[in-house]
């Protein structure tokens, strides 16, 4: 975390610069600098910690409020894991009945990601705020859809195991979830390789799962089952990437000596303002 200790501001025209006094330790000097509000974060480190490129932002909320990104990623990954297991039918589970996971979707996937979304907007991080809000809303939507009280599946042909009306309609919601995911993937090209892989696998998983529902509606049971297993496998890769990012952020939060590689891409896709200046 050496980047966090750099860029101590020294003012010109008579203002005093920070130095290390002989009577205080290195840690005491760093604490004095932090207290004075002169701590800065490099763009590369910022985009790893906050899941978005560093942009100008008024105020000092990012240095006052804790980083909400790990909270959102925790809700995302811990809810996606059981879903993957059900889609891949581990230990006798089935992808057609996931009622046992409704509470997880409401409490962990929905609530935690919406909280993280609000906090990201408060500190001025648009991309992670929109992403957490999108997937948090999806978890809540999925939970409501599968909650028996609301009768979403009973409104069609519940006596038919394929329930073609419901399967077709729900397949559209999965496919259209790929639209914002594709946008997130393009935007993540300004961050790092891990984030690009995260959104790329989410996009692939939504496409496969949507196709599974559509084939089920047409009674192509074997094809639907194959696509369901494939979607579960792809989402499992997504889940592992989510946990990887979560571990990276938690290590950074406590300044753990081990730092996981993320694959910086910021130098490959420069900001629009930088390109304008070069032209």
Secondary structure, 3 states (H helix, E strand, C coil): CHHHHCCCCECCCCCCECCCCCCCCHHHHHHHHHHCCCCCCCHHHHHHHHCCCCCCCCCCHHHHCCCCHHHHHHHHHHHHHHHHHHHCCHHHCCCCCCHHHHHHHHHHHHHHHHHHHHHHHHCCCHHHHHHHHHHHHHHHHHHHHHCHHHCCCCCCCCCCCCCHHHHHHHHHHHHHHHHHHHHHHHHHHHCEHHHHHHHHHHHHHHHHHHHHHHHHHCCCHHHHHHHHHHHHHHHHHHHHHHHHHHHHHHHHHCCCCCCCCCCECCCCCCCHHHHHHHC
